[in-house]
Amino acid sequence: MIKRHVKAAAASVTLTAALAGVLVAPSARAATSGQAATSVAAAAECGVRAHDGRLWCGNRGSAPTRAEPFHESPITGLLQSTFSYFTCWSPGGLHGGGNTTWYRTVPDWSSDGREGYVPADWVFTPSTFDADPSRYGLPRC
């Protein structure tokens, strides 16, 4: 009896996770299955909030922020938190997510207190969001 309930619960969790992946469709950023599960959950929390117009979303920890939206730009700080807000987006250099979308934020640590840019592959946004963040209410920088 207990085995049957455990199997049914496991099947339900598997189905729920599969549907979440289809409905949320986060960008393929996670290297391990644990990170993949985290990115699916974070993407479900990801969105532009009406009260402040910011994108609130999960992100990789220890993400360097850059002065301009490309990898060759100087590092301005470090985004250590794994759930952050982003004030706007900008096109920039191609990154590991296969697009050129970068998000600007205030880093947790900064050498000069400035905002910086993080490539979209470090933010758990769905690829559909990365394709046109303005469509979802996030302003272009």
DSSP file (Angstrom, degrees, kcal/mol; ACC not computed):
  #  RESIDUE AA STRUCTURE BP1 BP2  ACC     N-H-->O    O-->H-N    N-H-->O    O-->H-N    TCO  KAPPA ALPHA  PHI   PSI    X-CA   Y-CA   Z-CA
    1    1 A M     >        0   0    0      0, 0.0     4,-1.7     0, 0.0     5,-0.1   0.000 360.0 360.0 360.0 -47.4    0.0    0.0    0.0
    2    2 A I  H  >  +     0   0    0      1,-0.2     4,-2.5     2,-0.2     5,-0.2   0.904 360.0  55.2 -65.6 -40.0    2.7    2.5    0.9
    3    3 A K  H  > S+     0   0    0      1,-0.2     4,-2.6     2,-0.2    -1,-0.2   0.901 106.2  51.8 -58.4 -40.6    4.8    1.6   -2.2
    4    4 A R  H  > S+     0   0    0      1,-0.2     4,-2.3     2,-0.2    -1,-0.2   0.898 110.4  47.7 -64.6 -40.6    1.8    2.4   -4.4
    5    5 A H  H  X S+     0   0    0     -4,-1.7     4,-2.5     2,-0.2    -1,-0.2   0.888 112.0  50.2 -66.8 -38.8    1.4    5.8   -2.7
    6    6 A V  H  X S+     0   0    0     -4,-2.5     4,-2.6     2,-0.2    -2,-0.2   0.926 111.7  47.7 -64.9 -44.4    5.1    6.5   -3.1
    7    7 A K  H  X S+     0   0    0     -4,-2.6     4,-2.4     2,-0.2    -2,-0.2   0.909 112.8  48.9 -62.5 -42.2    5.0    5.6   -6.8
    8    8 A A  H  X S+     0   0    0     -4,-2.3     4,-2.1     2,-0.2    -2,-0.2   0.902 112.5  48.0 -65.2 -40.5    1.9    7.7   -7.4
    9    9 A A  H  X S+     0   0    0     -4,-2.5     4,-2.4     2,-0.2    -2,-0.2   0.912 111.6  49.9 -65.6 -42.2    3.5   10.7   -5.6
   10   10 A A  H  X S+     0   0    0     -4,-2.6     4,-2.5     1,-0.2    -2,-0.2   0.903 111.0  49.3 -63.6 -41.1    6.7   10.3   -7.6
   11   11 A A  H  X S+     0   0    0     -4,-2.4     4,-2.5     2,-0.2    -1,-0.2   0.894 110.7  50.8 -64.5 -39.5    4.7   10.1  -10.9
   12   12 A S  H  X S+     0   0    0     -4,-2.1     4,-2.6     2,-0.2    -2,-0.2   0.912 111.1  47.5 -64.5 -42.7    2.8   13.2   -9.9
   13   13 A V  H  X S+     0   0    0     -4,-2.4     4,-2.7     2,-0.2    -2,-0.2   0.916 112.4  49.9 -64.3 -43.0    6.1   15.1   -9.1
   14   14 A T  H  X S+     0   0    0     -4,-2.5     4,-2.3     2,-0.2    -2,-0.2   0.922 112.9  46.4 -62.0 -44.6    7.6   14.0  -12.4
   15   15 A L  H  X S+     0   0    0     -4,-2.5     4,-2.7     2,-0.2     5,-0.2   0.915 112.7  49.8 -64.0 -43.9    4.5   15.1  -14.3
   16   16 A T  H  X S+     0   0    0     -4,-2.6     4,-2.5     1,-0.2    -2,-0.2   0.922 112.1  47.8 -61.1 -44.4    4.4   18.4  -12.5
   17   17 A A  H  X S+     0   0    0     -4,-2.7     4,-2.0     2,-0.2    -1,-0.2   0.897 111.9  50.2 -64.0 -40.3    8.1   19.1  -13.2
   18   18 A A  H  X S+     0   0    0     -4,-2.3     4,-1.7     2,-0.2    -2,-0.2   0.926 112.5  46.4 -64.7 -43.9    7.7   18.1  -16.9
   19   19 A L  H  X S+     0   0    0     -4,-2.7     4,-3.1     1,-0.2     5,-0.3   0.895 109.6  54.2 -65.5 -39.4    4.7   20.5  -17.2
   20   20 A A  H  X>S+     0   0    0     -4,-2.5     4,-2.8     1,-0.2     5,-0.5   0.902 107.7  51.1 -61.1 -39.7    6.6   23.3  -15.5
   21   21 A G  H  X5S+     0   0    0     -4,-2.0     4,-1.5     2,-0.2    -1,-0.2   0.869 113.3  44.9 -65.0 -36.1    9.4   22.9  -17.9
   22   22 A V  H  <5S+     0   0    0     -4,-1.7    -2,-0.2     2,-0.2    -1,-0.2   0.912 118.3  41.9 -72.8 -43.0    7.0   23.1  -20.9
   23   23 A L  H  <5S+     0   0    0     -4,-3.1    -2,-0.2     1,-0.1    -3,-0.2   0.875 125.9  32.2 -74.1 -37.3    5.1   26.1  -19.5
   24   24 A V  H  <5S-     0   0    0     -4,-2.8    -3,-0.2    -5,-0.3    -2,-0.2   0.871  79.3-172.5 -88.2 -40.1    8.0   28.1  -18.2
   25   25 A A     << -     0   0    0     -4,-1.5   102,-0.9    -5,-0.5   103,-0.4   0.912  13.2-163.3  46.0  61.0   10.6   27.0  -20.8
   26   26 A P  B     -A  126   0A   0      0, 0.0    -1,-0.1     0, 0.0    14,-0.1  -0.304  29.8 -88.6 -68.4 157.8   13.6   28.7  -19.2
   27   27 A S        -     0   0    0     98,-1.3     2,-1.5     1,-0.1     3,-0.4  -0.319  47.3-100.8 -61.4 148.6   16.8   29.2  -21.3
   28   28 A A  S    S+     0   0    0      1,-0.2    -1,-0.1    69,-0.1     8,-0.0  -0.579  77.8 126.8 -75.8  92.6   19.1   26.3  -21.2
   29   29 A R        +     0   0    0     -2,-1.5     2,-0.3     6,-0.1    -1,-0.2   0.626  36.4  95.2-120.7 -24.4   21.6   27.6  -18.7
   30   30 A A        -     0   0    0     -3,-0.4     6,-0.0     1,-0.1     3,-0.0  -0.533  49.3-164.1 -84.2 137.6   22.0   25.0  -16.0
   31   31 A A  S    S+     0   0    0     -2,-0.3     2,-0.3    -3,-0.0    -1,-0.1   0.760  73.0  41.0 -89.4 -27.4   24.8   22.6  -16.2
   32   32 A T  S  > S-     0   0    0      1,-0.1     4,-2.3     0, 0.0     5,-0.1  -0.783  85.2-112.6-120.4 164.4   23.5   20.0  -13.7
   33   33 A S  H  > S+     0   0    0     -2,-0.3     4,-2.3     1,-0.2     5,-0.2   0.853 118.1  54.8 -64.6 -33.5   20.1   18.6  -12.9
   34   34 A G  H  > S+     0   0    0      2,-0.2     4,-1.9     1,-0.2    -1,-0.2   0.908 110.3  45.5 -63.8 -42.2   20.1   20.4   -9.6
   35   35 A Q  H  > S+     0   0    0      2,-0.2     4,-2.8     1,-0.2    -2,-0.2   0.864 109.9  55.7 -68.4 -35.1   20.7   23.7  -11.3
   36   36 A A  H  X S+     0   0    0     -4,-2.3     4,-2.1     2,-0.2    -2,-0.2   0.926 108.4  47.0 -62.9 -44.4   18.1   22.9  -13.9
   37   37 A A  H  X S+     0   0    0     -4,-2.3     4,-2.2     1,-0.2    -1,-0.2   0.902 112.8  50.4 -63.3 -40.2   15.5   22.3  -11.2
   38   38 A T  H  X S+     0   0    0     -4,-1.9     4,-2.8     1,-0.2    -2,-0.2   0.907 109.7  49.8 -63.7 -42.3   16.5   25.6   -9.5
   39   39 A S  H  X S+     0   0    0     -4,-2.8     4,-2.4     2,-0.2    -1,-0.2   0.860 109.3  51.7 -68.5 -33.7   16.3   27.5  -12.8
   40   40 A V  H  X S+     0   0    0     -4,-2.1     4,-1.5     2,-0.2    -1,-0.2   0.939 113.7  44.0 -65.2 -45.9   12.8   26.1  -13.5
   41   41 A A  H  X S+     0   0    0     -4,-2.2     4,-0.9     1,-0.2    -2,-0.2   0.914 115.2  48.4 -64.9 -42.3   11.6   27.2  -10.0
   42   42 A A  H >X S+     0   0    0     -4,-2.8     3,-0.6     1,-0.2     4,-0.5   0.884 107.9  54.8 -66.1 -38.1   13.4   30.6  -10.3
   43   43 A A  H >< S+     0   0    0     -4,-2.4     3,-0.8     1,-0.2    -1,-0.2   0.851 101.9  58.1 -64.1 -33.2   11.9   31.2  -13.8
   44   44 A A  H 3< S+     0   0    0     -4,-1.5    -1,-0.2     1,-0.2    -2,-0.2   0.810 109.8  44.5 -65.1 -28.3    8.4   30.6  -12.3
   45   45 A E  H << S+     0   0    0     -4,-0.9     2,-0.3    -3,-0.6    -1,-0.2   0.498  93.9 109.5 -87.8  -6.8    9.1   33.5   -9.9
   46   46 A C    <<  +     0   0    0     -3,-0.8     2,-0.3    -4,-0.5    11,-0.2  -0.538  41.8 105.2 -83.2 129.4   10.6   35.7  -12.7
   47   47 A G  E     -B   56   0B   0      9,-2.1     9,-2.6    -2,-0.3     2,-0.5  -0.925  67.9 -83.8 174.4 165.1    8.8   38.7  -13.9
   48   48 A V  E     -B   55   0B   0     88,-0.3     2,-0.4    -2,-0.3     7,-0.2  -0.747  45.2-138.7 -85.0 125.2    8.4   42.5  -14.1
   49   49 A R    >>  -     0   0    0      5,-2.4     4,-2.5    -2,-0.5     3,-0.8  -0.708   2.8-141.7 -91.1 134.8    6.5   43.7  -11.0
   50   50 A A  T 34 S+     0   0    0     -2,-0.4    -1,-0.1     1,-0.2    -2,-0.0   0.816  95.1  63.3 -64.1 -32.9    3.9   46.4  -11.6
   51   51 A H  T 34 S+     0   0    0      1,-0.2    -1,-0.2     3,-0.1    -3,-0.0   0.762 125.9   8.7 -69.8 -24.1    4.7   48.3   -8.3
   52   52 A D  T <4 S-     0   0    0     -3,-0.8    -2,-0.2     2,-0.2    -1,-0.2   0.470  89.7-125.3-134.6  -4.4    8.2   49.2   -9.3
   53   53 A G     <  +     0   0    0     -4,-2.5     2,-0.3     1,-0.2    -3,-0.1   0.617  66.5 131.7  69.9  12.0    8.7   48.2  -13.0
   54   54 A R        -     0   0    0     -5,-0.4    -5,-2.4    84,-0.1     2,-0.6  -0.668  62.6-118.5 -96.9 151.8   11.7   46.1  -12.2
   55   55 A L  E     -BC  48  86B   0     31,-2.5    31,-2.5    -2,-0.3     2,-0.5  -0.801  28.0-165.4 -83.3 121.9   12.4   42.5  -13.3
   56   56 A W  E     +BC  47  85B   0     -9,-2.6    -9,-2.1    -2,-0.6     2,-0.3  -0.958  27.4 143.5-109.4 124.6   12.7   40.3  -10.2
   57   57 A C  E     - C   0  84B   0     27,-2.7    27,-2.6    -2,-0.5   -14,-0.1  -0.996  51.3 -96.4-159.6 154.9   14.2   37.0  -11.0
   58   58 A G  E     + C   0  83B   0    -16,-0.5    66,-2.9    -2,-0.3     2,-0.3  -0.439  45.3 175.9 -70.4 152.5   16.5   34.2   -9.8
   59   59 A N  B     -D  123   0C   0     23,-1.7    64,-0.2    64,-0.3     2,-0.2  -0.966  37.3 -82.9-151.9 163.9   20.1   34.4  -11.0
   60   60 A R        -     0   0    0     62,-2.5     3,-0.5    -2,-0.3     2,-0.1  -0.495  50.6-118.0 -68.0 141.2   23.4   32.6  -10.6
   61   61 A G  S    S+     0   0    0      1,-0.2    19,-0.2    -2,-0.2    20,-0.1  -0.382  92.9  31.9 -76.2 161.5   25.3   33.7   -7.5
   62   62 A S  S    S+     0   0    0     17,-0.4    18,-0.2     1,-0.2    -1,-0.2   0.861  79.5 165.9  58.1  40.1   28.7   35.4   -7.7
   63   63 A A  E     -E   79   0D   0     16,-2.3    16,-3.4    -3,-0.5    -1,-0.2  -0.754  33.7-131.2 -86.4 122.6   27.8   37.0  -11.1
   64   64 A P  E     -E   78   0D   0      0, 0.0     2,-0.4     0, 0.0    14,-0.2  -0.526  16.5-143.3 -71.4 139.0   30.2   39.7  -12.1
   65   65 A T  E     -E   77   0D   0     12,-2.1    11,-2.9    -2,-0.2    12,-1.2  -0.827  15.2-149.3-100.9 145.8   28.6   43.0  -13.1
   66   66 A R  E     -EF  75 117D   0     51,-2.0    51,-2.8    -2,-0.4     9,-0.2  -0.836  21.2-126.2-119.4 152.3   30.2   44.9  -16.0
   67   67 A A  S    S+     0   0    0      7,-2.5    -1,-0.1    -2,-0.3     8,-0.1   0.857  99.7  21.0 -62.0 -37.9   30.3   48.7  -16.8
   68   68 A E  S    S-     0   0    0      2,-0.3     2,-2.2     6,-0.2     5,-0.2  -0.862  98.6 -92.8-128.2 161.5   28.9   48.1  -20.3
   69   69 A P  S    S+     0   0    0      0, 0.0    24,-2.6     0, 0.0     2,-0.3  -0.313  93.8  79.7 -80.6  60.5   26.9   45.1  -21.7
   70   70 A F  S >  S-     0   0    0     -2,-2.2     3,-1.7    22,-0.2    -2,-0.3  -0.967  82.9-115.6-157.6 153.1   29.7   43.0  -23.1
   71   71 A H  T 3  S+     0   0    0     -2,-0.3    -1,-0.0     1,-0.3     4,-0.0   0.730 110.4  60.6 -63.4 -25.2   32.3   40.6  -21.5
   72   72 A E  T 3  S+     0   0    0      2,-0.1    -1,-0.3    -6,-0.0     3,-0.1   0.590  83.7 103.2 -80.3  -8.5   35.3   42.8  -22.4
   73   73 A S  S <  S-     0   0    0     -3,-1.7     3,-0.1    -5,-0.2     0, 0.0  -0.400  86.1 -90.8 -73.2 149.3   34.0   45.7  -20.2
   74   74 A P        -     0   0    0      0, 0.0    -7,-2.5     0, 0.0     2,-0.4  -0.263  41.2-109.6 -60.5 145.5   35.5   46.2  -16.8
   75   75 A I  E     -E   66   0D   0     -9,-0.2    -9,-0.3     1,-0.1     3,-0.1  -0.627  32.8-178.3 -75.7 129.8   33.9   44.5  -13.8
   76   76 A T  E     -     0   0D   0    -11,-2.9    35,-1.8    -2,-0.4    36,-0.6   0.624  58.5 -36.8-103.3 -18.9   32.1   47.0  -11.6
   77   77 A G  E     -EG  65 110D   0    -12,-1.2   -12,-2.1    33,-0.2     2,-0.4  -0.954  59.3 -88.5-177.9-166.4   30.9   44.6   -8.9
   78   78 A L  E     -EG  64 109D   0     31,-2.7    31,-1.9    -2,-0.3     2,-1.0  -0.993  16.0-149.3-138.8 127.0   29.6   41.2   -7.9
   79   79 A L  E     +E   63   0D   0    -16,-3.4   -16,-2.3    -2,-0.4   -17,-0.4  -0.822  26.7 167.6 -94.1  98.4   26.0   40.1   -7.7
   80   80 A Q        +     0   0    0     -2,-1.0    -1,-0.2   -19,-0.2   -18,-0.0   0.766  45.9  88.3 -87.8 -27.1   26.2   37.5   -4.9
   81   81 A S        -     0   0    0    -20,-0.1   -18,-0.2     1,-0.1     3,-0.1  -0.252  67.7-144.1 -68.9 160.4   22.5   37.0   -4.2
   82   82 A T  S    S+     0   0    0      1,-0.2   -23,-1.7   -21,-0.1     2,-0.3   0.288  89.2  48.5-111.7   8.7   20.5   34.4   -6.1
   83   83 A F  E    S+C   58   0B   0    -25,-0.3   -25,-0.3   -23,-0.0     2,-0.2  -0.895  78.0 153.9-143.7 115.9   17.3   36.4   -6.4
   84   84 A S  E     -C   57   0B   0    -27,-2.6   -27,-2.7    -2,-0.3     2,-0.3  -0.790  39.3-113.7-137.8 171.3   17.7   40.0   -7.6
   85   85 A Y  E     -C   56   0B   0     -2,-0.2    21,-0.4   -29,-0.2     2,-0.4  -0.867  19.9-156.8-111.2 152.5   16.1   42.9   -9.3
   86   86 A F  E     -C   55   0B   0    -31,-2.5   -31,-2.5    -2,-0.3    19,-0.2  -0.995   5.6-157.6-129.9 131.3   17.1   44.3  -12.7
   87   87 A T        -     0   0    0     17,-2.1     2,-0.3    -2,-0.4    18,-0.1   0.791  67.6 -22.8 -84.2 -29.2   16.2   47.9  -13.6
   88   88 A C  E     -H  104   0D   0     16,-0.8    16,-2.5    50,-0.1     2,-0.3  -0.949  59.4-117.2-165.7 179.4   16.4   47.6  -17.4
   89   89 A W  E     -Hi 103 140D   0     50,-1.8    52,-3.5    -2,-0.3    14,-0.2  -0.895  19.8-172.5-130.4 160.5   17.9   45.7  -20.3
   90   90 A S  E     -H  102   0D   0     12,-2.5    12,-2.2    -2,-0.3     2,-0.2  -0.993  28.8-113.5-149.7 144.9   20.3   46.5  -23.1
   91   91 A P  E     +H  101   0D   0      0, 0.0    10,-0.2     0, 0.0     2,-0.2  -0.560  55.3 137.7 -72.3 148.7   21.5   44.8  -26.3
   92   92 A G        -     0   0    0      8,-2.4   -22,-0.2    -2,-0.2     2,-0.1  -0.667  47.2 -13.2-159.4-146.1   25.2   44.0  -26.0
   93   93 A G  S    S-     0   0    0    -24,-2.6    -1,-0.2    -2,-0.2     2,-0.1  -0.362  71.3 -96.6 -74.3 151.3   27.8   41.3  -26.7
   94   94 A L        -     0   0    0      6,-0.1   -23,-0.2    -2,-0.1     2,-0.2  -0.425  50.5-177.2 -63.7 138.1   26.9   37.7  -27.5
   95   95 A H    >   -     0   0    0      4,-1.7     3,-2.3    -2,-0.1     4,-0.2  -0.702  44.1 -76.7-131.1-177.0   27.0   35.5  -24.4
   96   96 A G  T 3  S+     0   0    0      1,-0.3    -2,-0.1    -2,-0.2     0, 0.0   0.627 119.5  68.5 -60.5 -17.0   26.6   31.9  -23.5
   97   97 A G  T 3  S-     0   0    0      2,-0.2    -1,-0.3     4,-0.1   -69,-0.1   0.508 111.7-115.5 -80.8  -4.0   22.8   32.1  -23.7
   98   98 A G  S <  S+     0   0    0     -3,-2.3     2,-0.2     1,-0.3    -2,-0.1   0.624  85.3  80.9  81.6  13.1   23.0   32.5  -27.5
   99   99 A N  S    S-     0   0    0     -4,-0.2    -4,-1.7     2,-0.1    -1,-0.3  -0.759  78.9-121.2-136.2-174.4   21.6   36.1  -27.5
  100  100 A T        +     0   0    0     -2,-0.2    -8,-2.4    -6,-0.2     2,-0.4   0.096  63.1 127.1-119.5  21.2   22.8   39.6  -26.8
  101  101 A T  E     -H   91   0D   0    -10,-0.2    19,-2.4   -12,-0.1     2,-0.3  -0.678  32.5-178.9 -85.6 131.3   20.4   40.6  -24.0
  102  102 A W  E     -HJ  90 119D   0    -12,-2.2   -12,-2.5    -2,-0.4     2,-0.4  -0.964  15.5-143.6-127.6 145.5   22.0   42.0  -20.8
  103  103 A Y  E     -HJ  89 118D   0     15,-3.0    15,-2.7    -2,-0.3     2,-0.4  -0.912  10.8-138.3-113.6 136.3   20.3   43.2  -17.6
  104  104 A R  E     +HJ  88 117D   0    -16,-2.5   -17,-2.1    -2,-0.4   -16,-0.8  -0.752  33.9 154.1 -95.6 139.1   21.3   46.1  -15.5
  105  105 A T  E     - J   0 116D   0     11,-2.8    11,-2.8    -2,-0.4   -19,-0.1  -0.926  48.7 -99.1-150.4 171.2   21.3   45.8  -11.7
  106  106 A V        -     0   0    0    -21,-0.4   -21,-0.2    -2,-0.3     9,-0.2  -0.905  46.4-133.1 -96.3 117.4   22.8   47.1   -8.5
  107  107 A P        -     0   0    0      0, 0.0   -28,-0.2     0, 0.0     3,-0.1  -0.282  10.0-125.7 -70.8 157.8   25.5   44.6   -7.4
  108  108 A D  S    S+     0   0    0    -30,-0.9     2,-0.4     1,-0.2   -29,-0.2   0.825 103.1  28.7 -69.3 -32.2   25.7   43.4   -3.8
  109  109 A W  E    S+G   78   0D   0    -31,-1.9   -31,-2.7     0, 0.0     2,-0.3  -0.997  75.7 172.2-128.9 135.4   29.3   44.4   -3.8
  110  110 A S  E     -G   77   0D   0     -2,-0.4   -33,-0.2   -33,-0.3   -34,-0.1  -1.000  34.0-145.2-145.0 142.2   30.7   47.3   -5.9
  111  111 A S  S    S+     0   0    0    -35,-1.8   -34,-0.1    -2,-0.3    -1,-0.1   0.757 106.0  13.9 -74.6 -24.6   34.0   49.1   -6.1
  112  112 A D  S    S-     0   0    0    -36,-0.6    -1,-0.2     2,-0.2   -35,-0.1   0.300 104.0-107.3-137.1   9.4   32.4   52.4   -6.9
  113  113 A G  S    S+     0   0    0    -37,-0.3     2,-0.1     1,-0.2   -36,-0.1   0.519  72.2 137.9  78.6   4.5   28.6   52.0   -6.1
  114  114 A R        -     0   0    0    -38,-0.2    -1,-0.2     1,-0.1    -2,-0.2  -0.440  57.0-109.7 -83.5 156.5   27.6   51.9   -9.8
  115  115 A E        -     0   0    0     -9,-0.2     2,-0.3    -2,-0.1    -9,-0.2  -0.356  39.0-163.6 -69.8 163.2   25.0   49.7  -11.4
  116  116 A G  E     - J   0 105D   0    -11,-2.8   -11,-2.8    -2,-0.1     2,-0.3  -0.939  16.7-106.2-146.8 169.5   26.4   47.0  -13.8
  117  117 A Y  E     -FJ  66 104D   0    -51,-2.8   -51,-2.0    -2,-0.3   -13,-0.2  -0.783  21.5-166.9-103.6 142.3   25.3   44.7  -16.5
  118  118 A V  E     - J   0 103D   0    -15,-2.7   -15,-3.0    -2,-0.3   -53,-0.1  -0.988  29.8-113.1-123.4 134.1   24.8   40.9  -16.2
  119  119 A P  E >   - J   0 102D   0      0, 0.0     3,-2.4     0, 0.0     4,-0.3  -0.363  27.9-116.0 -66.4 149.0   24.4   38.7  -19.4
  120  120 A A  G >  S+     0   0    0    -19,-2.4     3,-1.4     1,-0.3     5,-0.5   0.740 111.1  69.8 -59.2 -24.3   21.0   37.1  -19.7
  121  121 A D  G 3  S+     0   0    0      1,-0.3    -1,-0.3   -20,-0.2   -19,-0.1   0.605  97.2  52.9 -72.9  -6.7   22.5   33.6  -19.4
  122  122 A W  G <  S+     0   0    0     -3,-2.4   -62,-2.5   -63,-0.1     2,-0.4   0.446 101.3  71.2 -98.9  -4.4   23.2   34.4  -15.7
  123  123 A V  B <  S-D   59   0C   0     -3,-1.4     2,-1.6    -4,-0.3   -64,-0.3  -0.931  86.1-128.1-113.7 136.3   19.6   35.4  -15.1
  124  124 A F        +     0   0    0    -66,-2.9   -66,-0.2    -2,-0.4   -78,-0.2  -0.200  58.3 139.0 -84.1  48.7   16.9   32.7  -15.0
  125  125 A T        -     0   0    0     -2,-1.6   -98,-1.3    -5,-0.5   -82,-0.1  -0.623  60.0-104.8 -85.4 148.8   14.6   34.4  -17.6
  126  126 A P  B >>  -A   26   0A   0      0, 0.0     4,-2.0     0, 0.0     3,-0.8  -0.422  29.7-116.1 -67.2 151.3   12.8   32.3  -20.2
  127  127 A S  H 3> S+     0   0    0   -102,-0.9     4,-1.6     1,-0.3  -102,-0.1   0.804 116.4  60.4 -60.8 -29.1   14.4   32.7  -23.7
  128  128 A T  H 3> S+     0   0    0   -103,-0.4     4,-0.7     2,-0.2    -1,-0.3   0.867 105.9  47.4 -66.1 -34.7   11.1   34.2  -24.9
  129  129 A F  H X4 S+     0   0    0     -3,-0.8     3,-1.1     1,-0.2    -2,-0.2   0.929 109.3  53.0 -69.1 -45.5   11.6   37.0  -22.3
  130  130 A D  H 3< S+     0   0    0     -4,-2.0    -2,-0.2     1,-0.2    -1,-0.2   0.810  99.6  64.7 -59.0 -31.0   15.2   37.5  -23.4
  131  131 A A  H 3< S-     0   0    0     -4,-1.6    -1,-0.2     1,-0.2    -2,-0.2   0.824 129.1  -2.5 -65.0 -31.6   14.1   37.9  -27.0
  132  132 A D    XX  +     0   0    0     -3,-1.1     3,-1.3    -4,-0.7     4,-0.5  -0.426  63.8 174.2-160.4  76.8   12.1   41.2  -26.2
  133  133 A P  G >4>S+     0   0    0      0, 0.0     5,-1.9     0, 0.0     3,-1.1   0.792  80.6  64.7 -59.4 -28.1   12.1   42.2  -22.5
  134  134 A S  G >45S+     0   0    0      1,-0.3     3,-1.7     3,-0.2    -5,-0.0   0.841  91.4  64.3 -63.9 -31.6   10.3   45.5  -23.3
  135  135 A R  G <45S+     0   0    0     -3,-1.3    -1,-0.3     1,-0.3    -6,-0.1   0.793 104.2  47.3 -59.3 -28.0    7.3   43.4  -24.5
  136  136 A Y  G <<5S-     0   0    0     -3,-1.1   -88,-0.3    -4,-0.5    -1,-0.3   0.293 130.1 -92.8-100.0   8.3    7.0   42.2  -20.8
  137  137 A G  T < 5S+     0   0    0     -3,-1.7    -3,-0.2     1,-0.3    -2,-0.1   0.434  83.2 129.0 100.7  -0.1    7.3   45.7  -19.3
  138  138 A L      < -     0   0    0     -5,-1.9    -1,-0.3   -90,-0.0    -2,-0.2  -0.790  55.9-128.6 -89.7 123.8   11.0   46.0  -18.6
  139  139 A P        -     0   0    0      0, 0.0   -50,-1.8     0, 0.0     2,-0.3  -0.305  16.8-112.9 -71.5 152.9   12.4   49.2  -20.1
  140  140 A R  B      i   89   0D   0    -52,-0.2   -50,-0.2     1,-0.1   -52,-0.0  -0.655 360.0 360.0 -79.0 140.4   15.4   49.4  -22.4
  141  141 A C              0   0    0    -52,-3.5   -51,-0.1    -2,-0.3    -1,-0.1   0.483 360.0 360.0 -67.7 360.0   18.4   51.2  -20.7
